[in-house]
Every structure is written in C-alpha cells, then in structure tokens.
Amino acid sequence: MRIELLEAAASGMDAQRAALDVAARNVAAAEAAGPNADYARMVPEFRVVDSGDGDVHVDFMGTHFERGTNVDVLGEMIAVMNASRAYESDASIFDVGKTLAEKTIELERL
C-alpha cells in the first residue's frame, strides 16, 4: 500500500533538513573566514516533482553560490527558523497521514 501523503511529507522534511545543513555551512564558513573576508553565500535549490499519477514530492537539487553577496549571519538565522518551521509543518502532516493510515487499517479489520 502506497501512501502518497507520507511520501510527500517525508520528501519535504528531507528538503528542509538539507536547507538547514546549507545554512549551517554558510554560518560556519563565514565565521571561519573572519569579519573582513568575503564568502559567497550558498543557496539551496529545490524542485517539485509531479509524476502525473498523484505522486508529488520535493527534491533537493544541490546548491549554487550567490555571487556578489557575503553571508549575513542574521539572514542565515532567519533561513534556519524558516526551514525549521517548514520541517515542523511537514512532520505534522506526516503524523496526520500516519494517523489516517492507522485508522484505515483499523477499519479494514472490522
């Protein structure tokens, strides 16, 4: 039995975890480079994939450098908060999907 809701939520959680990793790398590299050094900000890239049969998920495609900008630690912390909130939302959706699957299995037993 395939449950597309769980797969979509799990792929969103994977994508947000990758975004958190990128933000952490940006902060670490900026701190290591020092206050006067230049470090181009890495930006995560995502793609929404719709296979046409109802299976929709998010893929992390990697990163690219945003040239001409330095890492702003405050901006990265905001990116971390946004990714964290999105991860929590995906986790909530996953829990709802899991509960729906459990209830469906219970109904099939009756």
Stockholm file with secondary structure:
# STOCKHOLM 1.0

chainA/1-110         MRIELLEAAASGMDAQRAALDVAARNVAAAEAAGPNADYARMVPEFRVVDSGDGDVHVDFMGTHFERGTNVDVLGEMIAVMNASRAYESDASIFDVGKTLAEKTIELERL
#=GR chainA/1-110 SS CCCHHHHHHHHHHHHHHHHHHHHHHHHHHHHHHCTTSCCEEEEEEEEEEECSSSCEEEEEEEEEEEEEEECCHHHHHHHHHHHHHHHHHHHHHHHHHHHHHHHHHHHHHC
#=GC SS_cons         CCCHHHHHHHHHHHHHHHHHHHHHHHHHHHHHHCTTSCCEEEEEEEEEEECSSSCEEEEEEEEEEEEEEECCHHHHHHHHHHHHHHHHHHHHHHHHHHHHHHHHHHHHHC
//
